[in-house]
Amino acid sequence: MNSELQNLIDLQQVDARIAAVRAEVAALPKEVARIEAKLAGSKAAVEAANAAMKADESARRKHESDIKDQQEKISKYRDQSLKVKTNQEYKALMSELEHAEAEIRKLEDKILEIMVAADTRKDGLKQAEAALKADTTANEKEKEHARQQTAEDEQQLDELNAQRKQLRSGVGEETVTHYDRVLKLRGSVMAPVYEDESCSVCRVRLRPQVFQDVMSNQQIVTCFYCNRILYFVPPPPKPEEEAEAAKVPAADSPKEEPVQADEAAG
Ligand SMILES: [Zn+2]
């Protein structure tokens, strides 16, 4: 095979790897943001659990202080009851006293509710703290992995770009320009041609003379339909007819619209 053609085939592989590595590099910040958001969520859950426990504690203290107030009222009413002159006054005092006792019972119920809920609150906090600990460890690991991945990707990109430069220097200027145009437009440039005499990418059938030129693998021939650069892939030494037929799909109608590379570049 012509060295220019071989360079182009290798160049397309290198370009595909560069694109893949670049996509990976681009995806990493998103991945880091995702793991940071997860950790922030775990921190917020611990804070919420702590806040709930503190709120319970302060509510309980408030209820206890209210009970004291009511108890003081009751003892005051009892003192007053010893000094009342009329039955009416006594009845009024007793009513106040009953009211205060009822208030105390209500407050005691509320305190009991808080005490019953306390175990659930504690469990919730424990779970949230355990999740935060696990997420913090995972976060560090994942960020370290992302750092390593980025470093590896950058090194790989350096190597691939060096290969790319080398390969491009082995291809004529006009052909490189054509390659770049078609790559930008089609996403791929090199189209293998098998024995069925068609461009295997766009499926268009080649004219016999064009196929003869492609078969030699000694010159740059482009597909008149998709503009890709064609190269011939000879059949394996002992082809089994059935296997070959399955491997190379029949050339029907073209899959893509014909677009002039010159127009597309503009
Ligand atoms: Zn084609």
Boltz pocket constraint, residues with backbone or C-beta under 6 A from the ligand:
constraints:
  - pocket:
      binder: B
      contacts: [[A, 191], [A, 199], [A, 200], [A, 201], [A, 202], [A, 203], [A, 204], [A, 223], [A, 224], [A, 225], [A, 226], [A, 227], [A, 228]]
      max_distance: 6.0
